[in-house]
């Protein structure tokens, strides 16, 4: 098996550090130390911390299991639930100390960096579209009411999830997840 490149180590360290501590609290030295790389090597691979944040957002997004939402071998409503159960379980494993890195950087950096704002928007747009497709398929299957457009429901569910993550970090409990699943799957997506 090939050794990961220094660039890959830096990206992986950045995802971990930005997700755990946020953008402002994570310095280039924190990232290079975590990657086992000399600080000077950072600039051989990235123009700036901001440029690395954009790559880290992309990498983080690749791990959100959007493929679940598009897996047509699973009933649409079941794949929606499985997707959010995966994300919930990931949060439970982290002990309520990490939310969504995309949402975190949206709040922390998007007002100050047009490039990061654009990357956040791209990430949320991709996720919203995947949710909308699954909800639309559930509507066509007769499992979800067509009273609201699938795009409206997809946006609402994404926004509800992001709010749920904030609440779980504040509460340090799974209660907000319980509310999310009860309302989203018991009321909204019916």
Secondary structure, 3 states (H helix, E strand, C coil): CCCCCHHHHHHHHHHHHHHHHCCCCCCHHHHHHHHCCCHHHHHHHCCCHHHHHHHHHHHHHHCCCHHHHCCCCCCHHHHHHHHHHHHHHHHHHCCCCCCCHHHHHHHHCCCCCHHHHHHHHHHHHHHHHHHHHHHHHHHHCCCCCCCCCHHHHHHHHHHHHHHHHHHHHHHCCCHHHHHHHHHHHHHHCC
